[in-house]
Amino acid sequence: MDTTVCGGGTRVPKNNREYWLSKIARNVARDKQHLADYEVMGWQALVLWECELKDEAVLAERLRDFLLDD
């Protein structure tokens, strides 16, 4: 899963830096595991980031490509 899609990826708060780095790492690992689990079950998942929703034409093309992929 690409966490740099929205130009720079995640930003870590200055306060409690170690907590946030650990939390983000756990979230990334969890998300990767969930995507792998879906694949084992025969599902495909499309991950969309908030920044990818701004350009409707690009979003429509991604959705169309994903849904029509055989």
Protein Blocks (a to p, Z undefined) as FASTA:
>chain_A
ZZklnoniaaddfbhklmmmmmmmmmmmmmmmmmmmmmmnopacddddfklmmmmmlmmm
mmmmmmmpZZ
